[in-house]
């Protein structure tokens, strides 16, 4: 940073003005929200240190960006202000302390709302009729998008058909957004048309609203949540409802027909508010729409008047921002890793950046074609995205910041691990190394075999695998079972205790259930679900190996592709020898008597769900996940993880997934609660409010 604060402040103001125009006016941001916030926070801090340098045109004194648009301008009667941000619990607590101090020691009720990642919107109604929709713009002047917003199903044409009195003037503020499922459908249509994919739901929603043809906006499947009353006026004030709190305002506009988000909550302490924010930070991806934080507001309107506003934001509200999930950083290099199936995956080596709650130094680039489509190159400034625990990925380059002499990156011709040719089979997106002796594939197979979802051998991570392979102690996973503690202590930095513990862990893994062992074999396409389905059908590894492709494919959850791959794998002589090494080591090959016991168990339980598919979402108080599936399958039913046309019923527990509920509604699938689920298990019947379903055998 330059030593002259005036120079740095001028530079920051110029950058922020540029990015405001890219975001608010052009809907084409160059940097992530988190990077923008960093610039704004630095500017505010410098201006706080040097108040004599603050000017009225500083971005800290303004809202949003300038309006440069083909749409007519709209002056807001009441300015649409921005919100100050709290980036962690300490900043949230500090804000609450300022609020309490501003209210002479009174702790108010706080109302929490999800912070939607969309486009702020003002809707105006006169005499109950929809007359205008305007974007926030710079807070004082927005864009007239009345015709386009009228195409959104959530926005009522008239209000108050069943509410008396209807306000003579009502301005409702909220957020226009695109749901995750609608965004997915939008990109599916773009792909089918050969068009480039859309980047994210927020930009897609904003761009959809700025279509000159409202019919194009209507096709984009936009949605709306209302969260604020901007203005309200009644011809006869004596008949007006008592709207003294934010909660009463939300209840009122909900009765008028506006959509209000179901997750609005009120709390009496900032400690409860912080816990609520932490919950949604963890569960943000349970929703079918994107959120980037929680908005906290003082409930009592009289308290709000007492607290007042600054030049750009109310003192009675704040936005708690989640850790950034998109940041910009420098792409230092593109390298290629080779996995257990020979798949060659390009990945980005990044200048480390904090995103999505952790520091990221590498990110996936998926495959050869994705690198070409995104056209990212070493030296680029790139946008990096990380969603919770999902592997970080590079979204794309910031083209305006690319060096003039930059050249496209070329996918290597040869495997970086063994030097053999890399091949992209016809019809496949992946490039592979097919060399049977490739050391990278061997090591990845060993690490996968020992992973938690497979044989769960604690202490056998990638570093230990490399030590074992480099020492020549193992060539395949079956060799693990002949290792001794004496061999292990000869390895670098492996003590006697660690060696003994690892040998014990390997021996303990021999009793792992057959589905876990099947998964651990690393057969292409064969994952945990199909492994479990085959084990449930045939009970032993020998039975599975003896079955034809048709027999395997007939198992629900397996299908032709998996069946063919599994059958071909077991047919190979080298793999049969591999399996016999496991048999000699005493690895669990299944229970030969399980079939007879399963038949007896089925006979003892009424088959009330025979042939029916029941999906469960959320948490049930009387069952864990495995018990729920067993309750369904033991009664002859099926318990898949997704809703389809074949679904007989969706059981919705606590924190039910929004995407499953939406899918069920679109397919007219009955949605029942836990009590009704118990009745369904016992009788096979749905509640009387649902029409009788057709017999599955008909």
N, C-alpha and C positions, 0 to 999 in steps of 0.2 A: 504494500500500500504506500502511495506517495506521502511524504511528510507534510505536505500542505493540505490541510483539511478542505479548504475552499476548492482546490483543484479536484480532489477526490469526490466531493459532493457534486460538483458540476458533471463529472464523468458518470457518477451513479444516476443522476437525474436524466442524463441523455440516454443511458442504457434502458432505464425503466420506461421512459417515454416511448422508446422504440418497441419494447416488448409489450407495452400496453396496446399499441396500435396493432401489433401482430395478433394479440389474443382477443381484444374486445371488438376490433373493427374488421380484421381480415380472417378471424377464426383459423389462423395458421401459426400457432406459437412455435418459436424456435427453441425454447428451453422449457423445462418442466416447471410445475407450480413451485416445487421445493426450491429450485434454483432462483426463481423469481422472488420468493419469500426471503431468501438469503440476501439478495440485493436490497430489498426494501428494508429489512431489519438493519443492515449496515448503515443505510442512509438515515433511518430514524435515530440510530445511536449517535451518529456524527452530528446530526442537527440538535440532539439533546445536549451534546457537549458544547456546541457552538450555536446557541439560539439566535445570535445576531446574523447568522447566515441563512436563516429560514426566510423563504419568499413565498408569496401567495400562490405562485405557479408551480411550487414544488409538488412532486407526486404524493408526498406525505400529506398534503393539504387538499388533495383531489380524490375523486372517486372514478374508477374505471378508466376508459380511454376516450379520445375524441371521436366524434361521429363523422365518418366519411362513408357515405352509403347512398345507394340508389333509392332507398326508402325515405318517405317523408319523415321529418323530425317531429317529435312529440315532447312538449314541455311537461315535466312532472309537477303537479300541484304541490305535492309533498316530496322532497328529494328522496331518492332511493340510495341509501347510504351503504358504504362498505362495513365490514366488521374487523375489529382488531383480532389478532390471533394469539392463542396460547399454545405453545409447542410442547409443553409437558405439564405434569401435575403441579409443580412449583409455580409456574406462571399462572395456572388456573387459580390456585389458592391466593396468589398475590392479587389477582383481579377481584376475587370475592372479598378480600380484605378491604380493597378500595371501595367496593360497593357498600359494605357494611359501614365504613367510615362516612361515606357520602349520605347515608341514611341515619346518621347520628346514633350508630350502634345497633340498629335494628337489622336482624338477619332475615332477608326476604325468602319467599318461596322461589325456587329456581325451576324453570321449565326447560327440559332438554329435548331437542329435535335432531334428527339425523341431518347431516350436511350433505345435500345431494350435489353430485358433480354434473351440473347441467347449466342452464341459462336462466338467469333471473328474469322474471316477467311480471308486468303489471296488467291486470285485467280490470276494465272499467264497465260498470253497469249503471244505466240511468232508467229509473222507473221499472227496474227488473229486467231490462233488455240489455244484452251484450252489445256494446258500442265501440270498444277499442281495446287493443292489446299493444303494449309497448315494451321494448327491451329496456334494461337499466341504463345502458350507454355510459355517460360520464356522471350519472347520478341526478343530473338536472334535465338533461335532454336525451331521449332515447329514440329508437326507430319504431315507426308504425308498422306492425306486422299483424294487423287485425285479421285480414283475410286468411293468412296462413294458420294462425292460432285457432281460428274457427274450425279448422279441419281436425283438431285434436278431440277425440271422443270424450276425454275427461273434462273438457271445458263446456259448461252448460250454455245454451243459447238464451235461456230465460232462467230466472231464479225466483224462488219463493212461492211456488205453486201451492204449497201446503203450509206456508209460514206467513203469519200476519203480525205486525205490518211488514211490508216489503220496503226496504230503504229507497228513498228517492235517488240517492247516489251511493254507490258502493265501489270502492277500489280494493281488490284482493291481490295480494302479492304472493308469488310462489316460484316454482322452478319447473321449467320445461326440460324433460330429460328423455333419453332413449334407453329402454331396458336392455339388459344384457342379451336376452333372447331375441329382441327385435334387431339389435346390432348384429347378432350372428346371422339372422335371416338376410339382413341388408348385404353383408359380405358374401353370403351364398349367391345372391342375385348378381352381385358385381362379378364374382368369379364365373358364373354361367355366361355373363355377357362379355367376358374377356376384359373387364375393366380392372384397374388396380384396386386393391382392398382399401377400405376406410381405416383410419388409424385408431380412433377410439370413439366411444359413444358420445362424449361431450362435444367434440368437434363436429361429429356427424349430426347431432341435434341442432347445434348452432347453424351449420350449413344448410340443414333442411329448412329452418325457419326463414332463411334468406333466399329461398327459391322464388323466382318471379312468378312461377306458375303454382298456385295453391294445390293443384292436383298432385304435383310432385311432392309437396310437403305431406299431403295425406297418405301417400304411398310409403312414407318413412316410418310409420307406426310410432309417433311421438306420444308421450304421456305427460301428466302434470300433477304436481302436489302443491296445495296451497298451504302457506305457513304464517300469513300475517294479514291483518287488516290495515290498509294504507289510509283510507278515508271511509267514513260512513256518515250518512245524513238522513234524517227522517223529516217528512213534512210536518208531522205532529210529534214534537219531542216528548210529550206526555205518554205516548204509547210505545216509545222506544224501549227495547229490551235493556236490561242492566248489563252493560259490557265494561265491567270495572277491572277485569283481569284478562290476561292473554288466553288462559284456558277457556274463559267464557266466550271470547271472540272466536276461538277455533271451534267450539261446540256450535256456535251460531252459524258460522259459514258452512259447517258440515251439514246442518239442517237445511241450509239453502241449496245444497246440492254440490258443493265443492269437495273434491277429494282431499282429505286430511290424512297424513301418514299415520298408520296404526301404532307406531313406536314412540309417540310423544309421551314423555313421562315427567312428573313433577317430584321435586325433592326438597327437603327442608334444611339440608346441610350440603356444603361443598364437598365433604368427604363422600357422601352418597353419589354426588354428581361425578366425582373422579372415578368411582367404581363403575358407574354406568358408561363413562367414556372408555374405560379399559375393556369392558365387556364388548362394546361394539368395535373397538380396534381389533379384537381377536375374532369377532364373528362377522366382519364387514362383508366377507365373500359368501355368506349364507343367503344374501339378498339377490334379487334379479335386477338390481340397479346398482350403480356405482355410488359410493359415498367416500368422502375423504376427511370426515371428521364429525363432530357433534357441535351443534349451536346451542349455547346456554343463554337464556333470557330471564330477566327479572319478571315475575308474573304480574304483580300489581301495577296497573297503569299509573296510579298516583306516585308510586315509587319511581317509575321511569321519568315522570316529569321532574321529580326532585333531583334525579341524577343528571339529566340533560344529555347533551351530545357535544362532540368536538366538531371540528370542521369537516370531518370525513366519516366518523363512526359514532354510534351511540355508546354511552358509558354503561348502559344497562344490559349490554349483550356482548358476547365474545364467541369466537369460533375456536374450539379445541381441535387442532389439526393432527391427524394421524401421521406417523413417520412416513416420509416420502416413499412412493413406490415407483416413481420415475425421476431419474436424474440425468444430467449430461456429464460426460467425462471423455477422456481421450482414449481411443482404441490404439493400444501400443502394438499389437500383433494379432495375427490370425493363425492358429495352430490347429492340428488335426489329431484327435484321439481315436483309438480303435477299441471297440468294445468286445464283449464275449462272443457275439455272433458275427464278428468281423466288420460290423458297421463302422464306417469312418465318419466321425462327427466333427465338423469344424467348430471351434470355440474361440471366443474373443478374450484376449489378454488385455485388461483394462488398467488405466490409472485408478487405483482403489477409490471407491466412492461409497458413501453411506446411503443406502436406499432400502426401503421396506423393512427397516428395523435392524439391519446388519451391514457390515462393510463388505462390498463386493469387489473382487479383483478379477473374476472370470465370469463369462456369461455364454450361454449356448447360442449357436447360430444354426442349429437344427440339421441342415444338409446343404449339399452343393447348390441346389436350385435356390434355396432361401438366401444364400450369400449373393447370388447373381441378382435375384429380385430386389433385395434391399440395397445392393451395390455399396456395401460398407468396405472401407479400405483402411489399412494401417495408416495411422496419422489423423484419421477423421475424428472430429468431435461427434459423439454418438449419444442417442437417448437410450438409457438402460432402464428396464422395467423389472420390478420384482413384486409379486403378489403373495404376501405372507410367506409360507414355506415353499412356494413354487420356485423352481430353479430360475435364476435371473436370465433374462434374454435381452439382446440388443434389438431395439425397435427399428432403428434406422439412423442414417447420418443427418447432421445439420449441414445441408448443402451450402448454405451461404458462408460457412466457415471452413470449407474444404480448400486445401492448398491447390494452387494453379497447376503444379506439376504432378498431381496425384494420378496414379494408374490403378486400374481394376486389379483385384487380387485373383490369382489363379489357383484353382484346386490342384493339389499335387497328383502326379501320375502314379507314384509308388507309395506303398505303405511305409509310414515313418518308423514303424517298429521292426519290420523284417525286410523291407526293400522289395517285396514282391508287388506285382501290378495291382492297382486298385481298379475295380470294375463296377460300373453302374448297370445292373441287369435291365434289360428292356422292360419298360412298363413300371419300373420302381423308381422312387425318389431317392433312395439311399444308395451310396457308393460303398462297396465292401472289399475287404481283403479275404480271399478264399484260401490262403495258405494254411494248411493244417498245423504247421509248426510255428505259427506266429506267436511270439512271446507275449504280446499285448493281449491277444485273445485268451491265452492260457491264464494269465494273471487275473483278468477280469472274470473269467469263469470261476476261478477259485474264490475270489472275493464275493461273488454273487452267491456261490454255494454256501458260504459261511454267514451270509447276511441274516438279519433278524427275521425277515419274512420267509427265509428258507430254513437252513439247519441251525441258525441262531448260535453260532460258535463264538462266544465272547473272547476277545483278545486276538482274533484272526482277521485283522483289517488289512488294508492294501499294503501298508508298510511291511507287516509280517509276511504277507504272501510273497512280496518281492524278495525278502530275505530267504525264504524257503526255496523259491524257484531259482534264485541266483546261486544258492548252495547246492543245487541239484538234488534236494531232498524230496521234491514232489514234481511230478509231471502232469498229474491230473488230480481231481478231488478225491478219488479213492485212495491215493497214496497217503492222504492225511491220517488214515486210520492205522498206519504202520509206524507212525512217528513215535520216537521215545524222548523222554526228558533229557537223556544223555546227548542225543543229537542236537536238541534245541539249545542247550547251554553253550554249545560251540559257536553259536551265532553271535554276532556283535550285539552287545547291550541286552542280552537275554540272561537273567539270573535264574537260579534253581527254582525259586518259588514261582516265577512267571512261567517257566518251562513246565513244571508239574501242573500248574493250573490250566495251561493250554491243553496238555494231554488229557486231563480230566474232562475239560469242556468238549473235546473232540469225541471222547468215548460216551459222554452223556448224550451227545447228539444222535447216537444210534437208535435211541428210543423216540425220536421225533415222529409225529404222525406221518402216515404215508403221503397225504397231500403236500406236506412241507417238503418231503424228499423228492416227490415228483417235480415240484416247482424248482427245487435246487438244481436239478439236472440241467436246467437252462435250455430246454428244447424250445426252439423258435416258435413263437405264438402261444406257447403253453404257459399261462399265468395261474395265479392262485385259485381263481374261480373255476376254471376248467379242470384243474387238478382235483379240486374238491368234488366236482360233479362226477368225474370218472371214478374216483374212489368210492363215492356213495353208491355208484351203480355196480361196480365190480369188486370192490373190497380189497383186492390184493394186486400187487404189481404183476405177478405171474398171469393173473386173469386179464389184466389190461394189455400185457404184451401179446397175449394169445388172440386178441380180438381183431376182427377185420376192420377196414376203414368204415364200412357201413355200420358195424356195431358201435364203433366209437362215435360216429357222426350222429347216431340216433339218440345219444345222451343229451338231455336238455342242457344247454349252456356250452356245448362243445362245437358242433357244426362241422362242415366238410373240410375247411381249411386246416383247422387244428387237428382234426382226425387224420388227415393225410400226412401232415408233418410228423405227428407222433408215431404213426404206424411206420413211416419210412425210417425214422430215427431208430426205432427198436429193431428194424430189419437188418441194419448194418452190423456186420460181424465185429467190427471194432467196438461198437457200442454195447453189444452183447457181452463181450469180454469185460468191458468197463463195469457193467452191471454185476457180473459175477464176482468182481473184486469187492463190491459193496456187500454182497450176500455173505462172502467169507468173513467180512468184518463184523457181521452181526447187525447190520442196519435193518430197521423195521421195514418189512415188505408188505405189511398189512395183516389183517386178521382173517384167516380162512373161515372161521365160524361166524363172522359178522353177518353174512347174508342170511343165515338161518335166524339169527337173533333179530335182525331188522324185520324179517317177515313176521315173526311172532309179535314184535312191538307194534307193527302196523295193524295186525289183527286185533290187538287190544285197544286201539284208539279208533273211535268212530271216524270214518273218512268223510267228514262234513265238507271239506274243501276239495274233494276229488276233481282234478282237472282245472281248478281255478287258480288264477294268479293274483296274489295279494302283495302290494308294495307297502312298506312302512317308512315313514319319514319322521324325524324328530326323536325325542326321548319318551319312552313309556315308563311309568312308575313301577309296574309289576314285572317287567322283563328287561334283560339286557339284550344287546343286538343278537347274540347267538341264540338265546332262548326264544326270541321273537321268531327268528327264521325256523327254528326247530318246531315251534308250536304250529306253524303253517305247514311245513313239509311233512310232519308226522301225521297230519290229517289229510294227506294226499294232495296238498296244494303246492304251488311254486312261489318262491320268495325272491324275485330278482331285485336289482337295485334301481330300476328306472320304470317310469310309467309308459305304457303303450296302449294301443287299441285293445289288446288282449287283457288288460288289467281289469279284474273284477271289482276291486275296491282299493282305495288308498287310505291307510291308517295314519292319521296326523296326530303326532304327540307334541310335547312341548318343544318349542323352537323348530317347528316343522320347516322344511326347506321350501322357499318361495317358488323355485323353479318347478318342483314336483307338483305343488298345488296349482300353479298356473297351467301346467301340462294336463293335469287331471281335469281342470275346468274346461279347457279347450276340447277335450275328448269326451266330455260328459261322463267321466269316471266318478262314481260315488266316493265321497270323502267322509270317513267316519272317525269318531274319537275312540279313546281306549276302552271305555265301557261298552261301546257298540262292537268293538273288536272282540271282546270277551264273548259277547252273545253270538257273534259270527263264528267263532271257534266252536262253540257248543252246538249251534243249530244249523250253521251254514246259510243263515238268512240275513239279509240286510234289513235295516229299520224300515218301518212302514212308509216313511216319507219318500222312499225311492221306489220307482216302478220295478216290478219283478224283472230280473235279468234273464236272458235266454239261457236255456240249459246248455252247458259247455259241450255236451255231446251231440247237440242237435245241429 
